Amino acid sequence: MTAVEFIEPISHEDGVAQASDLFKRTFGADPAGVWAAPGRVNLIGEHTDYNAGLCLPIALPHRTFLALSPREDTTVRLVSDVATDKVATADLDGLKAGGVDGWAAYPAGVAWALREAGFDQVKGFDAAFVSCVPLGSGLSSSAAMTCSTALALDDVYGLGYGSTDAGRVTLINAAIKSENDMAGASTGGLDQNASMRCTAGHAILLDCRPGLTPLESVSQQEFDLDKYGLELLVVDTQAPHQLNDGQYAQRRATCEEAARILGVENLRVVADQVNAADDPVAALADVLEKLDEPAQIRCTRHVITEIGRVTKFVDAFKAGDIAKAGELFNASHNSLRDDYRVTVPELDTAVNIARAHGAYGARMTGGGFGGSIIALVNKGAGHDIAQRIADEFKAQGFNAPRALPAVAAAAASREA
């Protein structure tokens, strides 16, 4: 038996020190400052954000730390703790969407997006990244990178948006544009809102309908696991996790086409109608009868039922009905597996093992096609369940998984 690896968060002090040290070793000077933004776990509400739906993420205590200094020219120089001997470069002058290759597209894309939005004062920068958000885990290491970059550029170029919740929406939009247009990784905004707007001890109920104000789009929902003697186990399956290989974009296009056929702006419109009906099952059947293509039927069924599960989970957890909350986790995963078809064998295996060994419920989290699962378990049970998952992965020849210990809801981005 090989003991499962647990990934601990980097402390505030260590993160600042490590990022500053990497910056100084690479660029030969101290940075102007260090900023940080967290990864996230979405409790429930998967693939609903780009359908104008509801999501329920929490920020992780695992963060990306960014040491940065502005430049007088339009050059961007970047280094990370993944490859400390390699400096990626880009030039913002004349930069167009898709014009930066590799991981550098994410931070360089934020500066590009801000300039595209009219913030001409944004120029180049030198930056060093240190992170404990596992890469490719479905825990949004990319949003941690883009959001920390947006906060840093907001400060060093005096944009004035990072200090308020409403102002951060402008920075969130730049982070979203960077991922969608520069990096080519489709995202609907869940990750960036969680990284920027979560508070400690709470999940945010994120309403992604267009036209809402910042105050209307987010409400803080208490997520106190200790109150009910629980912990949230996160297991990174270490199955390959890529959102820019066309699968995510394909699902998104299928939903948009279904909405067009149904004659609505987005699937949220019909989701609200179905979930408010006296007989939601019959109402859903009526909607699906209007679609002919099997993929559209499956994806639409997932989106409509998943949006309904978000509010049900909020109500169940608030009432202390943990059994019901767990059932909703399970139903969410089953829908993502059978209807949305974004799970892989590693995700399904991890979920099945967690359920078989005492979890109230378990589900994949994130975009799918690899990444992580979450399980709602009794306090102290997470280590044993993670080890059982690791043992089964070894038996099946999968990569060894990693786990995040007893995750608690953390506060969102801040200057470090």
C-alpha positions as CSV (number, residue, x, y, z in Angstrom):
1,M,0.0,0.0,0.0
2,T,1.3,3.4,-1.0
3,A,0.2,6.2,1.3
4,V,-1.9,8.8,-0.5
5,E,-0.3,12.2,-0.9
6,F,-2.1,15.1,0.8
7,I,-1.5,18.6,-0.6
8,E,-1.4,21.2,2.1
9,P,-1.9,24.9,1.4
10,I,1.1,27.2,1.4
11,S,0.9,29.6,4.3
12,H,0.6,33.4,3.7
13,E,4.2,34.0,4.8
14,D,5.7,31.2,2.8
15,G,3.8,32.1,-0.3
16,V,5.0,35.7,-0.2
17,A,8.6,34.7,0.6
18,Q,8.7,32.0,-2.2
19,A,7.2,34.3,-4.9
20,S,9.4,37.2,-3.9
21,D,12.5,35.0,-3.9
22,L,11.7,33.5,-7.4
23,F,11.1,37.0,-8.7
24,K,14.4,38.3,-7.4
25,R,16.4,35.3,-8.6
26,T,14.9,35.6,-12.1
27,F,14.7,39.4,-12.6
28,G,17.4,40.6,-10.3
29,A,15.3,43.0,-8.2
30,D,12.6,43.0,-5.6
31,P,9.0,43.0,-6.8
32,A,6.6,45.9,-6.4
33,G,4.4,43.5,-4.3
34,V,2.9,40.1,-4.0
35,W,-0.8,39.3,-4.7
36,A,-2.7,36.0,-4.2
37,A,-5.9,34.4,-5.5
38,P,-7.3,31.0,-4.6
39,G,-8.4,28.0,-6.5
40,R,-12.0,26.9,-6.0
41,V,-14.2,23.9,-5.6
42,N,-17.7,24.0,-6.9
43,L,-20.0,22.2,-4.5
44,I,-22.8,21.8,-7.1
45,G,-24.1,23.5,-10.3
46,E,-21.7,22.1,-13.0
47,H,-21.8,23.3,-16.6
48,T,-24.5,25.7,-15.6
49,D,-22.6,29.0,-15.6
50,Y,-22.5,29.5,-19.4
51,N,-26.2,28.5,-19.5
52,A,-27.0,31.6,-17.3
53,G,-27.7,29.2,-14.4
54,L,-26.8,28.8,-10.7
55,C,-23.5,27.6,-9.1
56,L,-22.3,27.1,-5.6
57,P,-18.5,27.4,-5.3
58,I,-16.2,27.9,-2.4
59,A,-12.7,29.3,-2.5
60,L,-9.9,27.0,-1.4
61,P,-7.2,27.8,1.1
62,H,-4.8,26.7,-1.7
63,R,-3.6,29.8,-3.6
64,T,-1.5,31.2,-6.4
65,F,1.0,33.8,-5.2
66,L,2.2,36.4,-7.7
67,A,5.2,38.7,-7.3
68,L,5.0,41.4,-9.9
69,S,6.5,44.7,-11.0
70,P,5.3,47.0,-13.8
71,R,7.4,47.9,-16.8
72,E,7.6,51.1,-18.8
73,D,7.3,49.2,-22.1
74,T,4.8,46.6,-23.4
75,T,7.0,43.5,-22.7
76,V,5.7,40.8,-20.4
77,R,8.2,38.4,-18.8
78,L,6.9,35.4,-16.7
79,V,8.3,32.6,-14.6
80,S,6.7,30.0,-12.4
81,D,7.8,27.5,-9.9
82,V,6.9,24.7,-12.3
83,A,10.0,25.5,-14.4
84,T,12.1,28.1,-12.6
85,D,14.7,28.2,-15.3
86,K,12.4,29.1,-18.2
87,V,11.1,32.7,-18.7
88,A,8.1,33.1,-21.0
89,T,7.8,36.4,-22.9
90,A,5.1,38.3,-24.8
91,D,4.6,41.7,-26.2
92,L,1.3,43.6,-25.6
93,D,1.9,45.9,-28.5
94,G,-0.4,44.8,-31.4
95,L,-1.3,41.6,-29.5
96,K,-4.4,39.8,-30.8
97,A,-6.6,37.0,-29.4
98,G,-4.7,33.7,-29.5
99,G,-1.4,35.5,-30.0
100,V,0.4,33.9,-27.0
101,D,1.2,30.2,-26.7
102,G,1.3,28.0,-23.6
103,W,0.6,29.0,-20.0
104,A,1.8,32.5,-20.6
105,A,-1.4,33.2,-22.5
106,Y,-3.3,33.4,-19.2
107,P,-1.5,36.2,-17.4
108,A,-0.5,38.1,-20.6
109,G,-4.1,37.8,-21.7
110,V,-5.3,39.6,-18.6
111,A,-3.2,42.7,-19.5
112,W,-4.4,42.4,-23.1
113,A,-8.0,42.2,-22.0
114,L,-7.7,45.2,-19.8
115,R,-6.2,47.2,-22.7
116,E,-9.0,46.0,-25.0
117,A,-11.4,47.3,-22.4
118,G,-9.9,50.8,-22.7
119,F,-7.3,50.8,-19.9
120,D,-4.5,52.1,-22.0
121,Q,-2.4,52.8,-18.9
122,V,-1.8,49.1,-18.5
123,K,1.7,48.2,-19.9
124,G,4.1,45.3,-19.6
125,F,5.2,43.6,-16.4
126,D,7.6,41.1,-14.9
127,A,5.9,38.4,-12.8
128,A,6.8,35.2,-10.8
129,F,4.2,32.7,-9.9
130,V,4.2,30.2,-7.0
131,S,1.2,28.0,-6.5
132,C,-0.1,25.1,-4.4
133,V,-3.3,24.8,-6.5
134,P,-2.8,21.4,-8.3
135,L,-2.5,21.8,-12.0
136,G,-5.0,20.0,-14.2
137,S,-7.1,19.0,-11.2
138,G,-10.3,20.8,-12.0
139,L,-9.7,23.2,-9.0
140,S,-9.1,26.2,-11.3
141,S,-5.4,26.8,-11.2
142,S,-6.0,29.0,-14.3
143,A,-8.5,31.3,-12.5
144,A,-6.1,31.6,-9.6
145,M,-3.5,32.8,-12.0
146,T,-5.6,35.2,-14.0
147,C,-7.3,36.7,-11.0
148,S,-4.1,37.3,-9.1
149,T,-2.7,38.9,-12.2
150,A,-5.8,41.1,-12.5
151,L,-5.6,42.2,-8.9
152,A,-1.9,43.0,-9.3
153,L,-2.3,45.0,-12.5
154,D,-5.2,46.9,-10.9
155,D,-3.0,48.0,-8.1
156,V,0.3,48.8,-9.9
157,Y,-1.5,50.7,-12.7
158,G,-4.0,52.4,-10.4
159,L,-7.2,51.2,-12.0
160,G,-9.1,51.3,-8.7
161,Y,-11.4,48.3,-9.1
162,G,-10.0,45.7,-6.8
163,S,-11.1,47.2,-3.4
164,T,-14.9,46.6,-3.8
165,D,-17.0,43.7,-4.8
166,A,-18.7,45.6,-7.6
167,G,-15.3,46.8,-8.9
168,R,-13.9,43.3,-9.0
169,V,-16.5,42.4,-11.6
170,T,-14.5,44.5,-14.1
171,L,-11.4,42.5,-13.2
172,I,-13.3,39.2,-13.4
173,N,-14.4,40.1,-16.9
174,A,-10.8,40.6,-17.9
175,A,-9.8,37.3,-16.4
176,I,-12.7,35.6,-18.3
177,K,-11.7,37.2,-21.6
178,S,-8.1,36.1,-21.1
179,E,-9.1,32.5,-20.7
180,N,-11.7,32.4,-23.5
181,D,-10.0,34.5,-26.1
182,M,-6.3,34.5,-25.5
183,A,-5.8,31.0,-24.0
184,G,-8.7,29.4,-25.9
185,A,-10.1,27.6,-22.8
186,S,-13.9,28.2,-22.6
187,T,-15.1,29.4,-19.2
188,G,-18.4,30.8,-18.1
189,G,-17.2,32.8,-15.1
190,L,-17.9,30.5,-12.2
191,D,-14.2,30.1,-11.4
192,Q,-13.2,33.7,-11.6
193,N,-16.2,34.9,-9.5
194,A,-15.3,32.3,-6.8
195,S,-11.6,33.3,-6.8
196,M,-12.5,37.0,-6.5
197,R,-15.7,37.1,-4.4
198,C,-15.9,34.2,-1.9
199,T,-15.6,34.9,1.9
200,A,-14.4,32.6,4.6
201,G,-16.9,30.1,5.9
202,H,-19.3,30.7,3.0
203,A,-20.1,29.4,-0.4
204,I,-21.4,31.9,-2.9
205,L,-24.7,31.3,-4.7
206,L,-23.7,32.6,-8.1
207,D,-26.5,33.6,-10.4
208,C,-25.1,33.8,-14.0
209,R,-28.1,35.4,-15.7
210,P,-27.0,38.3,-17.9
211,G,-27.9,41.9,-16.8
212,L,-27.7,41.3,-13.0
213,T,-25.8,43.8,-10.9
214,P,-22.9,42.5,-8.8
215,L,-25.1,42.5,-5.7
216,E,-27.8,40.7,-7.5
217,S,-25.6,38.0,-8.9
218,V,-24.0,36.8,-5.7
219,S,-25.3,35.9,-2.2
220,Q,-23.1,34.5,0.6
221,Q,-24.4,31.1,1.9
222,E,-23.0,29.8,5.2
223,F,-21.0,26.6,4.6
224,D,-20.0,25.5,8.1
225,L,-18.9,21.9,8.0
226,D,-17.9,21.8,11.7
227,K,-21.5,22.7,12.7
228,Y,-22.6,19.3,11.4
229,G,-19.5,17.3,12.2
230,L,-18.5,17.1,8.5
231,E,-15.5,17.6,6.3
232,L,-15.3,18.0,2.5
233,L,-12.8,15.6,1.0
234,V,-11.3,16.7,-2.3
235,V,-9.4,14.0,-4.4
236,D,-7.4,15.0,-7.5
237,T,-7.6,11.9,-9.6
238,Q,-4.6,13.0,-11.7
239,A,-6.4,11.9,-14.8
240,P,-5.5,14.3,-17.6
241,H,-7.7,17.4,-17.4
242,Q,-7.9,19.7,-20.4
243,L,-10.6,22.2,-21.2
244,N,-9.1,23.5,-24.4
245,D,-9.3,20.3,-26.4
246,G,-12.7,21.1,-27.8
247,Q,-14.9,18.9,-25.6
248,Y,-16.0,21.7,-23.3
249,A,-16.7,24.1,-26.2
250,Q,-18.7,21.3,-27.9
251,R,-21.0,20.9,-24.9
252,R,-21.4,24.7,-24.7
253,A,-22.3,24.9,-28.4
254,T,-24.8,22.1,-28.0
255,C,-26.6,23.9,-25.2
256,E,-26.7,27.2,-27.2
257,E,-28.2,25.4,-30.1
258,A,-30.8,23.7,-27.9
259,A,-31.8,27.2,-26.5
260,R,-32.1,28.5,-30.0
261,I,-34.4,25.6,-31.0
262,L,-36.5,26.2,-27.9
263,G,-36.8,29.9,-28.7
264,V,-35.1,31.2,-25.5
265,E,-32.1,33.3,-24.8
266,N,-30.5,30.6,-22.7
267,L,-31.4,27.3,-21.0
268,R,-31.9,29.1,-17.7
269,V,-35.2,30.5,-19.0
270,V,-36.7,27.0,-19.4
271,A,-35.0,25.7,-16.3
272,D,-36.8,28.3,-14.2
273,Q,-40.1,27.4,-15.9
274,V,-39.6,23.6,-15.3
275,N,-38.3,23.8,-11.8
276,A,-41.3,26.1,-10.8
277,A,-43.9,23.9,-12.4
278,D,-46.4,21.9,-10.3
279,D,-45.1,18.8,-12.0
280,P,-41.4,19.4,-12.9
281,V,-41.0,15.9,-14.3
282,A,-43.8,16.4,-16.8
283,A,-42.7,19.9,-17.6
284,L,-39.2,18.7,-18.4
285,A,-40.6,16.0,-20.6
286,D,-42.5,18.6,-22.5
287,V,-39.4,20.6,-23.1
288,L,-37.3,17.7,-24.2
289,E,-40.0,16.6,-26.7
290,K,-39.2,19.7,-28.7
291,L,-35.6,18.5,-29.3
292,D,-34.6,15.8,-31.8
293,E,-30.9,15.5,-31.5
294,P,-29.9,13.0,-28.7
295,A,-26.9,15.1,-27.4
296,Q,-29.2,18.2,-27.2
297,I,-31.7,16.2,-25.2
298,R,-29.1,14.9,-22.8
299,C,-27.3,18.2,-22.2
300,T,-30.6,20.1,-21.8
301,R,-31.9,17.6,-19.2
302,H,-28.6,17.9,-17.3
303,V,-28.6,21.7,-17.3
304,I,-32.3,22.0,-16.2
305,T,-32.1,19.5,-13.4
306,E,-28.7,20.7,-12.2
307,I,-29.9,24.3,-11.8
308,G,-32.7,22.9,-9.7
309,R,-30.3,20.9,-7.6
310,V,-28.3,24.0,-6.6
311,T,-31.2,25.6,-4.7
312,K,-32.2,22.3,-3.2
313,F,-28.7,21.8,-1.9
314,V,-28.6,25.3,-0.4
315,D,-31.9,24.6,1.4
316,A,-30.9,21.1,2.6
317,F,-27.6,22.2,4.0
318,K,-29.1,25.2,5.7
319,A,-31.7,22.9,7.3
320,G,-29.0,20.4,8.4
321,D,-30.5,17.7,6.2
322,I,-27.1,16.2,5.3
323,A,-28.6,13.0,3.9
324,K,-30.5,15.1,1.3
325,A,-27.5,17.2,0.5
326,G,-25.5,14.0,-0.1
327,E,-28.3,12.6,-2.4
328,L,-28.1,15.8,-4.4
329,F,-24.3,15.4,-4.8
330,N,-24.9,11.9,-6.1
331,A,-27.6,12.9,-8.5
332,S,-25.4,15.7,-9.9
333,H,-22.6,13.2,-10.6
334,N,-24.9,10.7,-12.2
335,S,-26.3,13.4,-14.5
336,L,-22.8,14.5,-15.4
337,R,-21.8,10.9,-16.2
338,D,-24.9,9.8,-18.0
339,D,-26.4,12.9,-19.6
340,Y,-23.5,15.4,-20.0
341,R,-20.9,12.7,-20.5
342,V,-18.0,14.5,-19.0
343,T,-16.7,12.0,-16.5
344,V,-13.9,9.5,-17.0
345,P,-13.2,6.1,-15.4
346,E,-11.0,7.6,-12.7
347,L,-13.7,10.1,-11.6
348,D,-16.4,7.4,-11.6
349,T,-14.2,5.0,-9.6
350,A,-13.3,7.6,-7.0
351,V,-16.9,8.6,-6.6
352,N,-18.0,5.0,-6.2
353,I,-15.4,4.2,-3.6
354,A,-16.3,7.3,-1.6
355,R,-20.0,6.3,-1.7
356,A,-19.2,2.7,-0.7
357,H,-17.2,3.8,2.3
358,G,-19.5,6.2,4.1
359,A,-19.7,9.4,2.2
360,Y,-23.1,11.1,2.3
361,G,-22.6,11.9,-1.3
362,A,-19.8,12.3,-3.9
363,R,-19.5,13.9,-7.3
364,M,-17.0,15.1,-9.8
365,T,-16.3,18.9,-9.6
366,G,-15.0,21.2,-12.4
367,G,-15.3,20.8,-16.1
368,G,-14.7,17.1,-16.2
369,F,-12.7,14.9,-18.6
370,G,-10.3,14.4,-15.6
371,G,-9.7,16.4,-12.5
372,S,-11.2,16.0,-9.1
373,I,-14.1,14.6,-7.0
374,I,-15.5,15.9,-3.8
375,A,-17.2,13.9,-1.1
376,L,-19.2,15.0,1.9
377,V,-18.0,12.8,4.8
378,N,-18.0,12.7,8.6
379,K,-15.2,14.6,10.2
380,G,-12.1,12.5,10.4
381,A,-13.2,10.0,7.7
382,G,-11.5,11.7,4.8
383,H,-8.0,10.2,5.1
384,D,-9.4,6.6,5.2
385,I,-11.6,7.2,2.2
386,A,-8.8,8.9,0.2
387,Q,-6.5,5.9,1.0
388,R,-9.2,3.4,-0.2
389,I,-9.5,5.4,-3.5
390,A,-5.7,5.3,-3.8
391,D,-5.7,1.5,-3.3
392,E,-8.3,1.0,-5.9
393,F,-6.5,3.2,-8.4
394,K,-3.4,1.2,-7.9
395,A,-5.3,-2.0,-8.5
396,Q,-6.8,-0.6,-11.7
397,G,-3.5,0.8,-13.0
398,F,-4.5,4.5,-12.7
399,N,-2.2,7.3,-11.7
400,A,-1.9,7.7,-8.0
401,P,-4.4,10.3,-6.8
402,R,-3.7,13.2,-4.4
403,A,-6.0,14.6,-1.8
404,L,-6.7,18.0,-0.2
405,P,-7.3,17.5,3.5
406,A,-10.6,18.5,5.1
407,V,-11.2,21.5,2.9
408,A,-12.8,24.6,4.6
409,A,-14.3,27.5,2.7
410,A,-11.6,30.2,2.5
411,A,-11.7,33.9,1.7
412,A,-11.1,35.1,-1.9
413,S,-8.4,37.1,-3.5
414,R,-6.4,39.7,-1.6
415,E,-3.0,41.5,-1.8
416,A,-0.5,39.3,0.0
